[in-house]
Each structure stands twice: as C-alpha cells, then as structure tokens.
C-alpha cells in the first residue's frame, strides 16, 4: 500500500476545515470497510488518496434519537452493530434493525457506518431499500454551514439521517 497522511479530528468542523484546507487528494474515512480494502488491494475506483480524515470519533456524527414530535434521527457515524442493537430501533423500527443486522460479518457491522453505507451504495442496491422505510432527510454540514445535500458530495459531510413521525 502506498503512503498517505492520516488525520483524526475531534470535531466535525475540524474535519471539514482539514478537507477544505488540504484540498483535492483526500478522502474522509468513516468505518473504512470499502475504502481500506480497496486501498490494500489496489482496486480503487478513484485516485489513491494522499491523506485520510477519520470521522470515527466525532461526537456530532453519533447518536440515535426518537421523539413522537420530531421522529427518528440516526447519526451518520452510528455503526451497523449499534443500529441493530439499539433498543429504540429494535422496538419502534424493527425493519431498520433487521437490515442493519444483514450488512455482513460482526467485524463489518462493528466498522460500517450508516452515513458511509448510504453514501457508497449504488442507488438500486437492495440493502438500502430493505433497511430504510422511506427516503430520509439528510442533515449535512459543509464549508458554508448546515444544509441538505445530495447523496454523494465531496464538499459536504453527512451528519445524520432523519425521518419525520409517521402519521396513520
């Protein structure tokens, strides 16, 4: 594997600033299940990164929350294992827990994040359709602040996926 620089920012703003300041050639690293494997095998579908910015320990990307008034919010940094084991998800949204439990091996589930899974799956991939009951609202942050963004964007960081309360 070729050499690259590694950064582990402590906040989302620090990660965004690093990506903006360092410019092209970098990649954000969430769980790394796809990126690290492709880097090791030399099978990248993009140029080899000169630097990686870890998103693993950024608190703004964590958490699973639900309220009757606001609905469901899942942080982009939540792992599939955390999602599958969450009491909130298991009780209120069992289809999401079931889908998260089908992602792969225990090792993969402990690494793969919700945000990276949503960002890297092809649009027609069945996992996304089976796991998510409806298309979520995407909370994102970029150089200009908070805003919704497209599923794939190199200048924005996916912060969370949210679903409004379901009305029957």
Order of alpha helices (4+ residues) and beta strands (2+ residues): beta-alpha-beta-alpha-beta-beta-beta-alpha-alpha-alpha-alpha-alpha-alpha-beta-beta-beta
